[in-house]
C-alpha cells in the first residue's frame, strides 16, 4: 500500500469516527445532538450540489427546489399515506428526483450563467406552488401536522422520535448510504466521464461521450440525492418550510460547497458544518446575522475561492 | 368585462415596464461581464431609499433626477472593488458574491431605515385619476410608463450612436478583439455596470412612488427580470424588452381569470419558450449558451 493510499484511509477513518462519536464529543464543546443531525443533512445536500458543481462542472443554482420537494414529499406522505418513516423517505426522494429529471431534460443544453439562471427560475416554480397551494402545503406557514415515526422491525422498535441520539444514528445511516452511493458513482466509468466533461467539454464530446445525456443523468442523480437530504430534513424538524424551496437556500448550499472546497469529496460537509454552526451562533447573538452571512459570502469568494480543504491541500502540496 | 380586461392589461403593461427596466440593467451587465447580478434588486432598493431620504430637501423631481446617478456611483464603486477581481474566474464566484451583497444590502437598509415600509408622496397632480371610467390610469402610472419609455429609448440611442455604446455592443460580441483594438476594457465594464445600476436606481425611485418602500421589495422584482431575460433571449436587449412586456401582460391577464396563477404563468411561459425555442425569442445561437 502506497503512502498516498494509506493517508487517504486514515483521513477517511478519522471522518467516520468523528461522525459516529459526534453526539459524545459535541456536547462538551457546547454543541448539541440536534445540531449535529442538521449538519449531516445539510452536508448531504451540499455534497449533492457539489456532485454536479464540483465533479461535472455544471452550476445549478436551483437545487433547493428539489431539496424542498423531498421535504414536502416526505411530510405529505407521513401526513396522509403511511406511518412508515423509511417509506416516506423514499417517496420524498422520488418526488425530488423525478421533478429534477423532468426539468433537467429541458435545460441541459444550456451552459454557464445561462444554465444557472434557468435553474434558478425553474426552482422558484416549486416555491410558488408551495406558497400558493395552502390547502395542501400550509402556504407560508409551512407543512405541519406530521412527525417521524419509530422504526418498526416487527419484533422490536427503535424510537427515533423522542430519542435524539437514536435519530442521529438513523440519519447517519442514511447519510452513509447516500454518500456511499455517491462515491461508487464517482469511481465508476460514468463518474470519470463526468470529470472529463468538467475538465474539457469539447474534448469529451470529441471522444464520443454523449455530453448532454451525461449532464442530464448527473443532474438527475444529484436531484435524487438532494431530494433524499430534503426528505431527511423534514424528519429533523417534523416540518417542511417553503423557505427550503427558495433560491436563497440554493445559494446557501452552493456556498457550503464552495466554502468547504468544491473539488473535494468531503469539503461540502465541512463547509456545511462551519456554515450551520456559524449561522446558529450568529442568529443567537445579533439580529443582523444576515449581514454577517452576506459578508461571509463576499470574503470567501474574494479570499478563499478554493475553500477550506482546497486551501489545506494546496498548502500541504507546496 | 372589457373594463376589467383593460384594467389588467394596463396593470400588466405597467408592471412589465418595471420588469423591463430591471431586466435591461441586468442584461447589460450579463452580456458584457458575464455576471448575474443578484444584488440588482438591492440596488433598486438603494435607489428608492436615497430618493426617500433626499426628497424632503430637493422635492420629488430632484429625487428622481439625483437618486439614480447616485446609485450608479455606488454601483461603480462596488464593481471596482468587489467584482473586478472576479472576471477571470468561473461565473460561480461573481454569482455568490452578488448573492451575499444582496443579503448585506437588504439587512443594511433595514438597519438604517427600519423594517417598516415607508410611504413616498408623489406630486398631487400625478396622484389623481385621469378619468372616471378609467380610474386605474392615474397620472403617476402614466408618468411612470413615460419615464420608462424615455429611459429605454435613451438607452438604445446611447448604445446605437455613441462611441461608448458602440464599444459596449462590440464588447458583448467579442471582448478580446475590443481589448486588442486598444480600448480600456476594464473601464468599459465599470461604466457598463454603472449604467445597469443606474437603471436599477431609476426603477427604485419609480417603484417607491407606486408601491412605497420596503427593504425586501427588490427581491420580488428580481425573479421576473430573470424570466424576462430568458424569455427574450440572453444576449439581446430588444429581446429583454419584449420579454418583460410579454410576461407583464401575461401575468396581468391571468390575474383576471385565475388570480392564484398570475405569478406561475411567467414560469409556464418560460418553459414553453425554452421548449420551442431554447435560445429565447430573440436570442442568437451561440451567445453564452
Interface residues (C-beta under 8 A of the other chain):
Chain A: X53 X59 X61 X106 X107 X109 X110 X111 X112 X113 X114 X116 X117 X118 X120 X121 X122 X124 X125 X128 X129 X132 X247 X248 X251 X254 X255 X258 X288 X290 X291 X293 X294 X295 X296 X297 X298 X300 X301 X302 X305
Chain B: X30 X34 X35 X36 X38 X82 X85 X86 X89 X90 X91 X92 X93 X94 X95 X96 X97 X99 X100 X101 X102 X103 X104 X106 X107 X108 X111 X223 X226 X227 X229 X230 X234 X260 X261 X263 X264 X267 X270 X271 X274 X275 X278 X288 X289
